[in-house]
Each structure stands twice: as C-alpha cells, then as structure tokens.
Amino acid sequence: MDVAFPEINFAPAIMLPAAEETVMDAAAPAVTRGWTPGAQLSVGEPVAIALSPEWAASSADLAGFIAAEAATHRYWLVHLACTLVPAPDCRIERISLTCYLGLEKGSPGQPPIAMSMTPERVMDVRSLKNEWSVKLGAGLKLLTPEVGYDHVTEREKGASAVVAYNLLGSQPFWAMQENDQLPLEGSFRFALVARAERTAQANLRLAITGSARARRLGLFPFRSDLPLGLGERRRLP
C-alpha cells in the first residue's frame, strides 16, 4: 500500500554548543554566549497518522492485520523531516535525529516501540525528490527505503550516509554523517511505524544533536533548541 504524506511545517532550530568545555579544537577560542553558527538547521513538525482498518481499506491484508491487532495494540505511521544548510564558515559533519516514544503521565502499559523505520541505510543522499511516498507491506513493514533518496550498492566517494538505529526500541534515531569533506545538506525525510498497547496513551518528542566545524570554534558538538514545542512530549492521536 503506497502512502503519500501531506505537507509538513518547517521551522528553524537553534544550534547551541553543548558546553564550553566540549570544544574539540584546542586552538579555537572559547564559546561565547549567544553565538550561533552560520549553518542553518530546520526541523519539520511530525505528522502522525493513527492506523485503522478504515484507513487501510484499500489493502485487505493491511486492514485485516490492523483489525486482528486492535484488541491488543494500536499503530501509527509517523513522518519526520529536517533540513540542513551549510555556510562558508560552518558545516555540519554529523547529526542524529531521535524520536523518543513514551507514555502520558499515569498511562498504563509499556512504552511504544518503533516496529519499522525508513530509510534503514542510505549510502548516497545527494539526489532528492520533491514528491515521495512510502509503501506499507504485510505486518505494517515499511517495504521501500525511498524516502527522498537514491540508493547505491556501494558507497561513492563524497557520499553521505544515513543509518537507522534502535529498531524495536522506544528511542529510534537516524544518524547522518558526511564523507570525504562533503557537507551534509538538503532535506532529509524519515518515517517509522510505532506500536503501543491498546490502552496506552502514547506520545513522542524529538531531539537533534550532532557536531559541526566552524571557523571560530573548530569542531564542536551541539544540541538544538527545537521550535514548535518539538522538544516537549506531544500525544499521538
């Protein structure tokens, strides 16, 4: 079953050095309060779709699976995105986007988990698509890894990599890393299927961390002050 996502709202995130003492280049000056690097980072507001037999009516297999699970579990299809824009004086070398899946206060049950994630592994992210979709297969498995990327069998020189981690866990994340001095740049889109117990009141929050290299600071780790309240937990529908 092919699923197209709606448009998402993007807003700028503030890249903040994690701490003064974490600057890795000894020759770099101390971090100054209020300083922000030239590189820009934007984050998309998550789009979470509650999956039901009615929603999956075009696929008898999926609708049947969701209906069979309804007595014990609930499922969501969650779309995430971020955009990175390097600057002459600062480039992002590494970044991680983490989706913390949790429970509302007082909710029964265990925390939700990521049943499926896409992309799982991408070796070349330089070719991006403006329109995209994901495909859900039996058991709500995300079948195709094409979430705005072209895939190659071997890592090409200058290619950046994206790898998914913590599948079947409550803190799934994607790690992105540059290669051969090519900055991470462009829009990155992700999707996961979350599962929770039927009576659970599930939520999620986002976190972005990474490292950047700036002319003033050298190599430094950063955290992001996220817009749209994305650093706070929001309940899944």
VENSUL-V901887 format. One record per residue. N is the residue number from 0. RES is the residue in one small letter. SS is DSSP state (@ for helix, = for strand, . for the rest). OMEGA is omega in whole degrees, -180 to 180 (none if undefined). NEAR is the number of other C-alpha atoms within 8 Angstrom. Layout:
BEGIN
[[N,RES,SS,OMEGA,NEAR] [N,RES,SS,OMEGA,NEAR]]
END
This chain:
BEGIN
[[0,m,.,178,7] [1,d,=,-179,7] [2,v,=,175,8] [3,a,=,180,7] [4,f,.,175,7] [5,p,.,175,4] [6,e,.,177,4] [7,i,.,178,8] [8,n,.,177,6] [9,f,=,175,9] [10,a,=,-177,9] [11,p,=,173,10] [12,a,=,-179,12] [13,i,=,177,9] [14,m,=,-178,12] [15,l,=,174,10] [16,p,=,-175,10] [17,a,.,178,9] [18,a,.,-179,6] [19,e,@,-175,8] [20,e,@,-178,4] [21,t,@,176,8] [22,v,.,-170,15] [23,m,.,-178,7] [24,d,.,-175,9] [25,a,.,-179,5] [26,a,.,-178,5] [27,a,.,177,9] [28,p,.,-180,6] [29,a,.,177,7] [30,v,.,178,9] [31,t,.,-179,5] [32,r,.,177,4] [33,g,.,179,4] [34,w,.,175,7] [35,t,.,-179,7] [36,p,.,-180,9] [37,g,.,179,9] [38,a,.,-178,12] [39,q,=,180,12] [40,l,=,176,12] [41,s,=,-179,11] [42,v,=,180,13] [43,g,=,176,11] [44,e,.,-177,11] [45,p,.,173,9] [46,v,=,-179,8] [47,a,=,-179,10] [48,i,=,175,8] [49,a,=,-176,10] [50,l,=,-179,11] [51,s,.,176,10] [52,p,.,179,11] [53,e,.,179,6] [54,w,.,-177,8] [55,a,.,-173,11] [56,a,.,-179,9] [57,s,.,178,7] [58,s,.,-178,8] [59,a,@,-179,8] [60,d,@,-180,7] [61,l,@,180,14] [62,a,@,178,15] [63,g,@,179,9] [64,f,@,-179,10] [65,i,@,180,12] [66,a,@,180,10] [67,a,@,-179,7] [68,e,@,-170,9] [69,a,.,-179,9] [70,a,.,-175,7] [71,t,.,-173,7] [72,h,=,172,11] [73,r,=,-177,12] [74,y,=,175,12] [75,w,=,169,12] [76,l,=,-173,12] [77,v,=,178,12] [78,h,=,-180,12] [79,l,=,180,11] [80,a,=,171,12] [81,c,=,180,12] [82,t,=,-179,11] [83,l,=,179,13] [84,v,=,180,10] [85,p,.,178,13] [86,a,=,-180,9] [87,p,.,-176,6] [88,d,.,-177,9] [89,c,=,175,13] [90,r,=,178,13] [91,i,=,-178,14] [92,e,=,-177,12] [93,r,=,177,12] [94,i,=,176,12] [95,s,=,175,11] [96,l,=,-177,11] [97,t,=,175,11] [98,c,=,180,11] [99,y,=,178,11] [100,l,=,-176,13] [101,g,=,-179,10] [102,l,=,172,13] [103,e,.,-179,9] [104,k,.,180,4] [105,g,.,-178,5] [106,s,.,176,9] [107,p,.,173,7] [108,g,.,179,7] [109,q,.,178,8] [110,p,.,177,10] [111,p,.,176,14] [112,i,=,176,13] [113,a,=,-179,16] [114,m,=,-178,11] [115,s,=,-179,12] [116,m,=,174,13] [117,t,=,-3,13] [118,p,.,177,14] [119,e,.,178,10] [120,r,=,-180,9] [121,v,=,-179,13] [122,m,.,180,14] [123,d,.,-176,14] [124,v,.,-174,13] [125,r,.,178,8] [126,s,.,-174,8] [127,l,.,179,9] [128,k,.,179,7] [129,n,.,178,5] [130,e,.,-175,5] [131,w,.,179,10] [132,s,=,173,10] [133,v,=,-178,13] [134,k,=,177,10] [135,l,=,179,11] [136,g,.,-179,10] [137,a,@,-179,8] [138,g,@,-180,6] [139,l,@,175,9] [140,k,.,174,10] [141,l,=,-169,14] [142,l,.,-175,8] [143,t,.,180,8] [144,p,.,-175,10] [145,e,.,178,12] [146,v,.,180,12] [147,g,.,-178,12] [148,y,.,166,12] [149,d,.,-177,11] [150,h,.,177,9] [151,v,.,-178,8] [152,t,.,179,5] [153,e,.,180,5] [154,r,.,-178,8] [155,e,.,177,7] [156,k,.,179,6] [157,g,.,-178,9] [158,a,.,174,14] [159,s,.,-178,14] [160,a,=,174,13] [161,v,=,-179,14] [162,v,=,178,11] [163,a,=,-180,14] [164,y,=,175,9] [165,n,.,170,10] [166,l,.,-176,11] [167,l,.,177,9] [168,g,.,-178,9] [169,s,.,178,12] [170,q,=,179,11] [171,p,=,177,14] [172,f,=,174,11] [173,w,=,177,11] [174,a,=,180,12] [175,m,=,-176,12] [176,q,=,175,11] [177,e,.,177,14] [178,n,=,178,11] [179,d,.,174,7] [180,q,.,174,6] [181,l,=,-177,9] [182,p,.,168,10] [183,l,.,179,15] [184,e,.,179,8] [185,g,=,-178,7] [186,s,=,-180,9] [187,f,=,-177,8] [188,r,=,-174,10] [189,f,=,175,11] [190,a,=,175,12] [191,l,=,172,13] [192,v,=,180,15] [193,a,=,178,13] [194,r,=,176,12] [195,a,=,175,13] [196,e,=,-171,11] [197,r,.,-176,9] [198,t,.,-177,8] [199,a,.,173,11] [200,q,.,-170,10] [201,a,=,174,13] [202,n,=,176,12] [203,l,=,170,12] [204,r,=,-177,12] [205,l,=,172,11] [206,a,=,177,12] [207,i,=,175,10] [208,t,=,178,11] [209,g,=,175,12] [210,s,=,-179,12] [211,a,=,177,13] [212,r,=,-178,12] [213,a,=,-179,12] [214,r,.,-178,7] [215,r,.,-169,6] [216,l,.,-170,13] [217,g,=,-180,12] [218,l,=,-179,11] [219,f,=,173,15] [220,p,=,179,12] [221,f,=,169,12] [222,r,=,-176,11] [223,s,=,171,11] [224,d,=,-170,9] [225,l,.,178,12] [226,p,.,172,10] [227,l,.,-179,6] [228,g,.,-175,6] [229,l,.,176,12] [230,g,.,178,10] [231,e,.,-179,7] [232,r,.,176,8] [233,r,=,-175,8] [234,r,=,175,9] [235,l,.,-176,10] [236,p,.,none,5]]
END
